[in-house]
Amino acid sequence: MNDTSKEVLETVVEIVENLETFSFDEHVKKTGLGFNACRDDNDEWIINFSLPKDEKLQAFLFRFRLFIQRNEPISFYNLRNLFSDSTLSGSWKNGVEAAIQSFEDYSKAYPIGIEKEFFGKLPTNGEVLDVVLNGGFGHTGLNPKYKHKRQTFQKWACDEIRGSVLFQIFTQIVLIIYQLLISISELCKIELENSKVIRSL
C-alpha cells in the first residue's frame, strides 16, 4: 500500500483502539441504553451519560466525531478515496464499502419508536447525531456556523421528557456507529499485517 493509505489505516486503528479504552459498549450494557437527564437550578442539563465520568464522555466524543467529519481523511465520507490504491486488497475495500454503506443507510433512516411530531419534525439518525454532537456537546452556539444547531438542540431538548428521549436516541446511534468503526478497524489491522508479510517476502 502507498504511504497515504498506510497512514490512514494506522490512524483508524490507533483512534478506535483509544475509543475501546472507554468501554462504551460494555458500560451501555450495564446501565441500559440511554441517559438519565434533568435540569439544575440554572436550567442547565445534568446528564448521567452511558460513560462513567463526564470528562471521559467528552474525550470519547472528541475522538469519535473525527469519523463523521467531512474534512477528516479517516471519516466515513473519505475512506473511499483510498479505493484508488490498487495495492489495497479487494477484501478490505469490500468490507469498508459495506461499513460505509451501512453508515449512510442508517444515517438516512429515522429513529424507531418515535412519534413523527415528537420533535416537531422527525429527524433522521444522522440529523440527531449532528445536532447533539455539534449543538449539544461540542459547541456553545456562539460560532455562527453552529448557532442553528445549538438552537435546534435546545428546541428538541426543551423539557425533561424530550431531552431524555433525545439522549437515549443519541446513545443508540453512537453505539451502532461505534460498532461499524470497530469492524473497519479490524479490517485495517488485517490489511496492515498482510502488507508487512508481503514486504518481508
N, C-alpha and C positions, 0 to 999 in steps of 0.2 A: 504494500500500500504506500501511497505517497505521504510526504511529511504532514500535509494538511489533514488528511484522513486520520493518520496516526494520532495527531494531537487532539482532534475532536473526539475520537473513540476513547482515548485515555482520560480526557476531561469528563466525558459522560460517566465512565466507571468511577472516577475519583469522587464526583459530586454525589452520585447515587449511593456509593458506599458511605459517604458522610451522612446522607439522609437516613440511611439504615441505622445509624448510631442513635437516632432519636426514638427508635422503636415505635414509630407512629401506628403501624397496623396492629401491633401487639397491645398497645395502650387502648386503641379503639375497641378491640375485642373484650378487654377487661371492663371498660367504662360504658360501653354501648356507643351507638352511632350518634354523635352529636355533641352539643354543648349544653351546659347549664348557664343561662344568661339572665341577668337582672340589671336594673339601673341603680346607681348610687344617688346620694342627696344632690349631686351636681348634674343629675340627669345624664351621666355617662354610663356606658355599658360596662358591667363587671362580667367577665366571661371566664367560665371554667372550661377551657378548651380540652380536646382529647389529647393533650400532652401534659406532662407533669407541671411545668412551670412556664410562665409567660415568656421569659427570655428564650426558652427552648422553642416555643412556638414561633417567635419572631425569627430565630436563626433557621428553623426548618423552612418556613415560608420564603425567607430571603433566598435560599438556595433553590427551593422548588420552583419558584417563579422564573428562574433562568430558562427552564424548559418550555415555557409558554410565551416568552418574549420574542417578538418577530426579528429583533436585531441580534439575537444570540445564535451563533453557529450550531450550538448543541440543541436548539429548540426543535419541537415537533415541526415547525414551519420551515426549517432549514436543513434538516438531516438528509432530505432527498438530494441536496446539492452534491452529496458525496457519491451518488449513484453513477456519476460520470467517471469515477475512478475504476478502471477496468480490472485492477488488481484486487478489489474487494470481492468476496465470494458472492455467488448468487443466493446462497442460504442466508447470508447476513442481509443482503438487500431485500429479499422476500420477507424475512422476519421483521425488519424495520418498517417496511412498507405496510405490513399488516397492522403493526402497532400504531403507525401514524394514521392509517385509515380508521382504526378503532377510535382513536382520539378525535378525529374530525367528525365521525358519525355521532359519537357521544356528546361532543360539544354542541352539535346542532339539535340534539334531542331535548325534550322537556323533562323536568323533574317528575318522577312518578308519584301519584297520590296527592298532588296539589291542585286545588280548585283554580280554574282559569283566572278568576278575578281576585285571588288572594293577595297578590302584589300589585293590583291594578291591571296589569297585563302580564300574563305568564311568561317569565324569561326562560331562555334556554339554559342548559347547564353551563355553556361557555360564557353566557352573559352573567350568570351568578358568580362564576369563578372570577371573571374580570372585575366586576363591581366590588365584591368583597375584598379581593386582594388589593385593588388599586383605589378603592373608595372607603374601605373599612379599616384595613390594617396598614397598607403601605404608604398612604399619603394623607395629608391634612385637608386637602381641598383648596389650599391657598394657591397652589400652582394651577393656573388656568387650564392646563392640559387635563387635569384630573378633577376639576371642580364639579363637573356634571356627574362624575362617577360617585363623588362624595355625597352629592345631593340625592342621587338615586339610592345609594346605600341607606341614607337617613330616612328616605321615604319608605323603603322596603322594611326597615327595622324600626318603624315608628312606635311600636308598642312591644311588650314582653312576648306576646304570643307570636307575632310576626318575626320578631328578632330571633326567638328560639328556633322557629321553623327554618328561617333563613340559614342560621348557623348549622343546623342539622344537615340541610341540603349541601351546604358548602363542604362539610366534613366528608360526606359521602363522595362528592365529586373529587376532592383531593385524594381520597383513598383509592378510588378507581384509577385515576391518572397515575398515581404513585405506583400502582401495580404494573401499569404499562411501562413505566420508566425502569422498573426492576427487570422486566423482560428484555428491554432494549440493552440495558447494562450487561446482562448475561450474554447476549449476542455479541456485544463488543468485546467482552473478556475472551470468548472463544475465538473471535477473529484475530485479536491481538496475539493470542497464544499460537494460533496456527501460523501467523505471519512470522513469529520467532522461529518456529520449526523450519519453515521454508527457507529463511535466511541462513539457517545453520547448515543446510544441506550443501 
